[in-house]
Amino acid sequence: MRLIPLAVAGLLALTACTATREAPPTLGAQPKPSAAGTEPAAAALPPASLELWHGFSTDAEVKAFEDAIAGFNKKFPQIKVVAKKGIQDDQITSAIRSGKAPDVAASFTTDNVAQWCKSGAFQDLTPVIQQDGIDLSVLPAASRSYTEFEGKRCTMPLLADAYGLYYNKALMKGSEPPKTLSELTELTKKLTVRDADGTIKVAGFIPSFQYYENSPSHLGPMTGAKWYNEDGTSAIGSDPAWKQLLTWQKELVDWYGYANLEKFRKSLGDEWGAEHPFFKGKVAMIVDGEWRNAMIANDPKAKTLDYGTAPLPVADDKPDLYGSGFTAGTVIGVPKGAKNPQHAWELVKYLTTDTDSLVTLSNALRNVPTTKAAAESPKLANDANFKTFLDIFAHPKTSTLPANVNSVFNQDAFSTFLTSWEKGSVKDLDAGLKDVDKRINDKLKLSGG
């Protein structure tokens, strides 16, 4: 599982649709079969068939979902769940607009949460959360943040991703993983192997924002950089943490030489294949998500790799950030037009709060379970390399990309600037970041922000 920005065109149009048929039932409008804080009796809900859409597609992923659903069926044997795999966000949105929404929908990305909440495409879960006495403090603040928008919670976190540092122990030659950016720079230079003409044979660390998981959202936590001000406007140009990160990054790019670094980067294998440069010993340290542990274990050639994991290095003047990182993950909710919203909510609640269900999914998919009880469960498959990401996820300073109606546009605008920055086309960093602010804020105004 990883974050993949998806198209959001047409989401706002959902609010402009006028119903021409009898309005479907909504959450909170139906009587509950039990008092707040208690579990509903299984027999209290009438028989129903639920349609669940999710993005998982491999046999292992689909089986994991089926196993979790099997636990729900034991609790509610009268509710049949029909799961549809490989569904993307645009398909969910189109189905809602056409009045053919599934009862439950899950998404790999958090990029569309703001639009779904604002437009009403996904129903507000707050009434039933309160009705059932669910304590959301069992979820870290970052998870609560990326599943709601402007006080409306229209999704719940299913499983999470956390980002940290992977390092090749053989290439490190006894060196400890770096804890600060200056240590990362020093170790990068020590471990890099080059020919006399500058051609890179082994890179200690690749600082390019164009490399695999090195997006600004994933690296920003190293300096505590923030994306938005409280009013939703861009903070990229005013938060000195971004300038601190970019200055460090560009100095390391220049040490390699941009042309040399680009030649090396473009020669590397597929991020999702067996030729990954970390597997091949071509890169000593990488930023990546917790799922890489499973990919290493499942690859016949890579499973013997001697590696370790650690939190991301942080700015030298911000040691309190060490141990934190970036998190996001899969979200799940009840779309507008669901035929059986109360039944759907019981499924969403089970998948996102039941400890055994979360552990089942985590053990099969090797993503981070979102509740404290699941993370501490003795049934959770755990080892030192995976525990790193459990700790990062639970760290109080771990951050996320806050929900925003223009999330995909904003990330693309910043990433476009960063490509120009690292190649040396930007002469005035302050002015360039201010221009990114302007693009993001102008788009926000057009969106009614």
Buried (B, 14 or more C-beta within 10 A) or exposed (E): BBBEBBEBEEBBEBEEBEEEEEEBBBBBEBEBBEEEEEEBEBEEBEEBEBBBBBBBEEEEBBEBBBBBBEBBBEBBEBBBBEBEBEBBBBBBBEBBBEEEBBBBBBBBBBBBBBBBBBBBBBBBBBBBBEBBEBEBEBBBEBBBBBBBBEEBBBBBBBBBBBBBBBBBBEBBEEBEBBBBBEBBBBBBEEBBEBEEEEEBEBBBBBBBBBBBBBBBBBBBBBBBBBBBEEEBBBBBBBBEBBBBBBEBBBEBBEBBBBEBBBEBBEEBBEBEEEEBBBBBEBBBBBBBBBBBBBBBEEBEEBEEBEBBBBBBBBBBEBEEBBBBBBBBBBBBBBBBBBBBBBBBBBBBBBBBBBBBBBBBBBBBBBBBBBBBBBBEBEEBEBEEBBBBBBBBBBBEBBBBBBBBBBBBBBBEBBBEBBEEBBBEEBEEBEEBBBBBBEBBBEBBEEBEB
